[in-house]
């Protein structure tokens, strides 16, 4: 009987708490559901912790959970209002967008600031059907962690494929050097050796692999390099 009573209490909590959470989510607005900036992510974590504790521990007064959900929703609504009214408050609570790719070059300093690795960026590019960093004019890491990409002009207009003209080169770029480490299997795959690579790097006044932050190579043997030490780049400022 005691077990049945506990199950009924648990069912009652679930049935009452879920409609309240739905109301709170709708009250906070679609933005909190569809996007996850840092503050909204913390709000969802707080929701999960409060509701999880309420369902798992019958000793927690149920009314306290309901009040906590309402207070969290009101806090989020108040913060959202302040962010709209004051850009200063918004910048304190939300990361500003940051440019991580400019004119086909990975921005080393900004990648380190955001703690995103080259692998993270390449994965996000592939998800957008971009297999060559060189094709990107601007890549912006948004406050919610998504990567927004503006392709080079020739990639956005009518392409050779649209006109049924054969391509003269392959845009599939294979990572060859990542943070100074050479992937020799890529050279072997393309029937190349390290001497060929060092000769090509020397043409760019690069004589040490450690100086290369990222390098990719296409099947047509086109090499694209991002150096570890970059001169000042004219990156346009991006704000919310």
Protein Blocks (a to p, Z undefined) as FASTA:
>chain_A
ZZmmmmmmmmmmmmmmmmmmmmmmmmnopklmmpccfklmmmmmmmmmmmmmmmmmmklc
fklmmmmmmmmmmmmmmmmmmmmmpmklmmmmpccdddfbgghiacfklmmmnopafklm
mmmmmmnopabfklpmbdcddfkopacddddfklmmccfklnopacfbdfbdcdfbgghi
acfklmmmnopafklmmmmmmmnopabfklpmbdcddfkopacdddfbdcddddddddZZ
